[in-house]
């Protein structure tokens, strides 16, 4: 390898002399690194440009040196780097105190439409609201009537009234009732919105009708409120020139009990929320910043942060070629940014492992559609940075699990990261690819690329000796047509696995719907020249996609495919949702010995 030629090329790109400090450090790193496997460093040790340069796979010819310079230019396109966000740490406490005596900025009261009923004297019938109103001289009932606050979902009002320990009292509408985790999470989000609006530092949350929450549900309900508050207060301002830091520091949850079990559950909510936020940040990051290599670097950073339980193995294109991942490499072939196959493994720090799981996430950091380029209204090519939403869910879950540390379970987090671009080296419609299990695929549509990457990722996952595999992918527009923007489609031949995951989703509040795996539809997927084509007709497109993936899963492994093309993105907020993280973590917990 002509190391000096590589350094000179990079020095020229960076306007540095070969003898500069940066060039010297880079030279040393190249000369001491292996020609295969992983090349990753901690973000803290290198400048962004140097880090991106270093992460390119070692190159061995003048032609490849020119290719590396091209890759460097692509990786720094637009000179955009995210600003670091100093995440606000919110302290959560479970308390049992008199709401009229609580001292702080906002006392937030969740109320149903029934709670807002008044008697013939315009007095509240609800005991908590009646007690608060008595301390406020009847002003709470009067003002809520004037503002036409009826407790409908989405309604909220914050009033600055004298007479209580708190500076303000807020009423947050819950609709006809509040019972599900998602409704309690919405309450937390509304509390966060009120706190941001009033620049409050400390808030208390209480339900007007605490008796409506069964004792066995209070801990999970308090946890959902905490999660909603953390997610509601967070704003992704990394790519904005200006941002305002929220001031919320503490939240007291009143009336849901106290004790170590509840405190542990509140900590669990914080850990899961941090994983969801991480997933959101990955999805929100533009493709000129979050390249396959940058995504791999984030995985390495997770392994470094939680090195007691996580290890990382990043495979470059040469290693993937050795493993005969022709389906995955076919998709990656057109991009100047090289592919990175990500494998994180969670192993408990102590005790035996009784269950082995794999979570596989689609990792297309950008999807142009390839030669079947995305065109026309509704193609959403400008949003195709979110085509790695499955990998964001998987890595977000890895972050949360690295903090929670469930015992008795081993988890493999797998992402075949790449871009689907257009160039003279790219796959063409009509090409035949050979996957790592030997099956051949005729590419009749280059825009059905996610399943091609998942094919080799699923084979790899099954080869890890796991008992169960879940893959998540923004796979088909057909699933969005069928289920809309907030519900993910679930495909699995295993009723047992379906029960486990749907039970986890009930606790997480994320919406899933089981779809059929109609085997007769496989007729659409047969090829005249290969074992299969990569896409069938428009009818039942999400089903045929799932049947395609099934061809790459061992019969000895329980498997589920989750098509999350709808809920990965919130059009109103123009941001990623972090969908999937909470359900995956709940599912891993269920399979652990905790």
N, C-alpha and C positions, 0 to 999 in steps of 0.2 A: 504493500500500500504506500502510495506517495503521500505521506503525511504532510510534508512541507507544502505540497501543491494544494492540499485541502485547506491548510491554514492560510496560505496566501490568498486563496479564493475567498475565504471568509473574511480575512482582514480587509480585502478590497471592498467587499460588500458593506463592511462596518466602518470603513474609513480609518482603519487601524494599521499600524506597522506590525510586521510579523514578530517583532521583539516586544510588543506592548504586553502589559500585564494580562489582559484578557486573552490575547493570542497564546501567551505562554501557558496559561491555565488550561486553555482549550486543547493545545498541543499535548500537554501532559495527559489529559483525560482520554484523548483519542489513542495515544500510544499505549495506554494501559488497559484499554477496554477490549472486550472480546468481539469477534467478528459476527457472532450470532447471539440470539437471545435478547436480553433486555438492556436498553440504555436509558436509564432514567435517573433523575436527581431531584433532591428536595428543592422546592420553589425558593426557599430562603437563601440558597447558596449562590444563585446566579441571577444576573439581570435577565429580563424577559427575552431579549434578543439572543443573548448568549445561550440561554436555556434551550430555545427553539433550535438553534444551530447544533447544539450538542446532541439533541435527541434524535437527529437523523441517523439512520443505520450506516455503519462504516462502508465506505465506497472504495473501489479498487481500480478504477480506470479514469482517464481524462474525461471520457464521455459521461461517466457517472458523477464526476466532480461537477461538471456543468449542470447535470440534473439536480445535484444537491443545492447549488446556488439558486436554481429555479424554485426548489422546494422552500428554501429560506425566504425568498421573495414572497411566495404565496402565504407562508405562515405569518408574515408580518404585514400582510396586505391592509392598507388603510392606517397603519401605525396605531392601531387600536389595542389598548390593554385595559383590562378592568381595574377600576379603582377598588382598593380594599374597603370592605364594609366592617366597621366595628359593631358587631352585633350586640344589641342591648341584652344584658342578662337580667331576666325577670325572676324575682324570688317569689315562689308560691308557698302559701301557708294555709292549712286547714284550721279554722277557728270556730268556736262556739261562743259567740258574744251577743249581747243585746244590740240590735241593729241601730237603735237610736243613740247609742253611746259610742259606736265605732268612730274613730277619728281618722280622717284622711281627706283626699281630694274629691273622690266620687264614690257614693254608695249606689251601685247599679242593681236594680231590682228587676228580675225577669218576671213578666206578668202575662197571663193568658187573657183572652177576651172575657172569660168568666170572672177573672179576678177584678176586672174593671167595673163590674156591676155596682150600682149604688142603690140605696134605699130611697124611700119617698122624701127623705130630708137631704138628699144628695150626699150622703155619707157612704164611704166604702163599706161593703159587707165583708171583704177579705180582712182577716185579723191583722196581718202585718201591715197592709196599706192603711188600715184604720188607725193603727198605733202610730205609724209615721205621720199621718195626717193630723192626729191630735197634737203631736209635738210641733207641727208647723201651722197650727191655728186654722186648719181647714184649707190652706192655700194649695196643697197638693191636689185635692179633688177639684178645686176651682180652676187651677191653671190647666190641668189635664183635660177638663171639659172645654176650656177656651181654645186649646190647641187641637181639639178633636182627636185626642189620643184614645184609641179603643183597644189596644193590645194586639192588633193585627201583626202578622209576621212582617218584619222589615221596618216597622215603626219604631222610633226611639225619640226620646226627648230628655234633655238634661237641664235641670232647673237649679238656679242658685237661690236657695231659700234659707233664711235664718231659722234656727231652732233645733238643729241636729248637731251631732259631733262632726259629721262630714260637711265639707264646704258646699258640695252639690249633691243632689239626688237625681239619679237617672232612671227612667222607666224604659224598659226594652220589651217590645212586643214579641210574644211567642206563638201567637195564633190560638187555635182551639185547645191545644195541649202541647206538652213537651215530654218526650219519652225516649226518642232514638238518640244514639250517639251523635248523629249529624245535626240534630236540633240543638243539642247542648254545645256542640262545636260552633254552631251559628251564633249562639248566645255569647260565647267567648269572643268571636270575631266582632260582634256588635259592641262589646265592652271595649275592645281594642280601638275601634273607631271613635267611640266617645272619649277615650283617654287621649288619643291623638288630637282630636278637635279641641279639647280643653287643655292640652299640654299638661296632663295630670301625671304625677309621679307615683301615687299610690291609689289603688282602687279596691273596693270590696264588692263581691258578687253574692247575691242571695236570691232565692226563689220566693215569690209571694205565696206559693202553694207548695211548700216542701213536702207535705203529706202525700202529694201525688207521685212522688218518687219512691219506689219500694226500697227498703233498707239494703237489699242485696244489689241494687243498681246504683247506690249513691257513690261508691268509690269510682266506678267506671264513668259516671256522669260528671263527677268533679274533674276527672282526668280529661274528659272531652272538652270541658270548659277551659282548662289550662292550655290544651293543645290549640283550641280556636283562638285564644288570646295571643299566644306566641306567633301563630301564623298570620293573625290579623294585624299585629303591630309591625310585622316585617315588610319592608319595601326593598325591592332590588333596584338600587340606584347606581350600580357599578359602572354603567355606561352613560351616565348623565354627568354633566359638568358641575352641577350643584345638587346638593341633597340636604335634607333636614333630619337630624337624628331624633328619634322619639325619646320622650323623657320618662316613660313608664318604667318604674323600678320594682314595684312589688304589687302582688295581688293576693288578697285574703279571700278565701272561699268559705262562706259562712253557712252552717247548718247541714253540711254533708258528712259530718262526723269528724273525728280527729284520731290521731294515733299513727304508729309506724307503718301500718299497712297502707293507709291512705297517702302518707308522705312518700312511700316507695312508689306508689302508682303515679303520683304527681311528677316524680323524677323520671319515671318511664315515659310519661307524656312529653317531657322536655327532650328526652333522647330521641324519640320518634320524630318529634317536630324538627329537630336539627337535621335529621335525615331527609325529611320532606323539603326543607329549605335548600339543602344541598342539591336535591333533585331538581327543584325549581331553577336554581342558578345554572345548572348544566343545560337545561332545556332553553333557558333565556339567552344563553351565550351565543353570539353570532358565529357562523361557520368559519369566518376568517380568523377567529380567535380559538374556538374549540375545534381544532383539527383532531384526527384520530390519535396523533401523538400526544396532544395536550390532554385528551381524555384519558389516555393511558397514564400520563403523569399524575392526574388526579387520583387514579387508583393506587399508584405507588405511594402517593402522599398519605392516603388512608392507611395503607399498610404500615407506614412509618409512624403515624399517630397512635395506632393501636397495635403496636408490634408484638404485644404479649399474646394476641389471639389471631392476628391477620398476617398473611404472607402474600406476596405478589409475584406473579410470573408473567412477563410481557413477551409475547412471541412476535418476531418480525416476519417479513414476507418469506425470507429464506427458510425459517423454521416451519412456517405454515406449509411451504412447498414440500418440505421433508415429510410432513404429516398428510400430504396429498389432499389439501383443502382446496381443490380446484373450483368448487362452487363459490366459495368466499373470495378467492383471489381473482376470479373472473369479474366480479363486481368491482373490485378495487383497482383493476388494471388501468383504467383511464385517468386516474387522479395523479397529480403531481405530489400530493401528500400521501406518503406510504401508509399501508394498513398497519394496525396494531391489534393483536389478539390478546385480550385482557383476561387473566385468570387470578382472581383473589380467592384465598381459602381461609375460612374461619375454622379454627380448632379451639375448643375450650381449653383454658389454662390448666385445668385439672379434672380428674375423673374420667370414666370410660365414655366412649362414643357409642351410642345405641342406634342412631339414625343418621343417614347421610343424605343431604339434599343438594339440589342444584337450582340456581336461579339464573336464567339465560335472558339477556336483554338485547333487543335489536339496537345496533349502534351506528346507524347511518348519520354521520355528523352533517352531511348535506346530501340531498337527493335531487338531482336535476331531471331524473327520469332516464338518463342515458340517451341513446339514439331514439328511443321512444320518448322524446323530451316532453315534459309537462307543458301544455299550452292551453290557451283558452280560458274563459271565465270559470272560476271555481277550481282551477288546478292547484292553487295555493303554493306555487313554487317559491314565493317569497317567504313562506313559513316553514320551508323544509329543513330549517335548522332543528325543528322539533322531531325529526324522524329518528332521533336517538332517544326518544322518551322512554323506551323500554330499558335502555342501559342506564338512564338517569334513575329509574325506579330501583333497578338492581343495585347500583352503587349507593343510592340513598339508603337502601335497606342495609347495605354493608356498613355504612357509617353508624347507623343506629345500633345494629347488632354488635359492632365493635365496642360500643359504650355499655350496652345492656349485659353482654357476655352470658347468654343462656347456656346452661350446662347440658351435657349429654348429646349434643347435636353438632355435626360437621356440616358446613355450608360452603358450596362452591359458587362463586359469583363470576359469570362468564359473559364476555362481550366480544363479538367479532367486529371491531370498529374499522370503518372505512368511509370513503365518499363514493357516490355514484355520479361520475362525471362523463364528459364526452371528449375523446381524443382518438388519434390514429391507433393507439394501443388498446382501446377499450373493446369490450365484448359487443358483438353485433347481434341483431335479431337473426335467428337461424343457427347461431353457434351452439355447439354441444359441449357442456361442462361435465366433468367427472368429480363427484363429491368424494369425501374421505372414506365413505363406506362402500365405494365402488359403483354406486348407482349413477347413471348418466341422465343428464337433463338437457333437453332442447330449449334454448332461450327463445320463446316466441314473443316476449315482451321484456325489454330491458328495464322497464319501470316496475316490474314485479321482482325487484332486487332484494328486498328485505328477507324474503323466504330463502333466497339463495345463500345469504350469509348465515342465517339461522340453521340451515341444513348442516353445515359443517360444525357449527357451535353445538348443536344438539348431539351429534355423533361424539364430539369431544367430551361433552358433559356426561353422557352415558358411559364413556370409557373411564370415568373417574370412580366407578363402582358405587354410584349413588342409588338410593332406593326410589326417590321421587324427583321429578323435574318439572319446574314451571317456567315457561318462556313468556315474555311480555314484549309486545311489538305494536307500533303504529303501522299495522299491516295493510288494512284495506279501507277504502272509502265506502265499500259496500256495508261494512259494519256500522259506519256512521249513519248511513241511510236507514239501516234497520233499527238502530237503537238510539240515535240522536247523539247530542254532544256531551251527555253526562254519564252514560252507562257503557261499561265495557262488556264485550262479548266473551264468553267462556266456552271453550271446546275441550272435551276430555272423554275418553272411553271409560274412565274410572269413576264410578259413583262414590266410592270411598274418598277419593281425592276431592271430588266436587263438594262433598259434605264438609270436609275440613276447611276448604278455602272459603266457602260461603259462610261458614260459622265465623271465620276470621274477618270477613268483610262486614258481617253484622256488627262486630265489635269496633271495627275501624270506621264504619259509616260510609265506606266507599261502595258504589253501586255496580253490581255485576249481574249478568243475565246469562243463563246457560243456553247455548245454541246447539242445534242437532249436528251430528256428524253423519250425514247421509252418504253411506258408502257407494250407492248407485251413481252419485255425482262424479265418482272417480273416472268414469268413462270419458268425461271432458278433458281429462289430464293425460290421456294416452298419446304417445308420439309415434310417428312412423319410422323415425330413425334412432330414437333413444328410448330409455325406460319411461320417460315422462316429459311433458312440457311444463313450463313453470307457471302457467296461468290458464284457466279455463275461460268460459264465456262470462258475460256480465251477470247472468242470473246465478244467485248463490255464491257470489265471489268470495265471501269470507269463509264459507264452508269448504270450498275447494282449496283455499289457501291452507286451512287447517289440515285437510287430508294430505296435502303435499308435505307439510311438516312431519306428519305421522310416519312418513316413509323413512325418516332418519332417527327414529326413536327405538331403542331396544324394547322388545316385547316383555323383558323382565323388569322394566322400569315403569312406575306409574307416572303419567305425563298429563300436563295441562297446558293449553295455549290460551293466552289472554290477549285479545285484540283491543287495544286501548286507544285506537285512532281518534275516537271522539273526546274522551275526558282528559287527554294529555294537555289540552290547551284551553284557556278561557278567553273567548273572543272579546268579551266585554272589558276585561282587565288587560287584554293584549299581553298575556303572560302565561308561562307554564304553571301547571297546578300541583306538580309533585305527586300525581296520581300513582297509586300502586304501592308506594313505600309502606304506608301504614298496614295494609292488608298483608303484605309479605312478612313484615316483622311479626304480626300477630300469628301468622301461620307457622313461622319458625319457632315462636314461643310454644305453640301448641304441640309441636313435634319434639320439643326439648324435654328434659326431665325436671324442669322447674316446677 
